[in-house]
Structure formats: structure tokens, C-alpha cells
């Protein structure tokens, strides 16, 4: 079953850049827009995590508790 679609409006420069990105990777315009959206989503997530970790580091008590929790939950699978 094909996923439902919708139409979005973008300026010509954005449309051109999406077409260029798609041509360079062999992806359709829809797949290129999806990949760009996913990349932005991951970037924003990483920024939120960084901000939250910075806030923890700024509070010595909270940072110490965070590290203690991390040590207590390490898996014995050898991964670090």
C-alpha cells in the first residue's frame, strides 16, 4: 500500500536545492525531502541532548548523580 501524500509549498531556491540533492544521490524529490527532514530531526535531537547535558554539567550535584546512574546501568556486554 502506498503511503498517503500531501503537497507543500517551498520557494524556488529550496525546490532547486532539493532537486540537486536528489540528482546527486539518485533519490526522488519525495525521498530527498524525507531524508532532509530526517537529518534535521536528528540534528535538533542532538542539539537538545547537548543542551541538557550542558545543564547537567553546570550543576555539580546533578552531574555526579547522572554519572553514578550511568555507572550503575552499564551492561556487561563489553560495549562502551
Residue pairs with C-beta under 8 A, 6 or more apart in sequence:
5 30
8 33
10 18
18 29
18 32
18 33
18 36
19 29
19 32
21 27
21 32
21 36
22 28
22 29
22 31
22 32
25 32
25 35
27 35
55 62
56 62
56 63
56 66
57 63
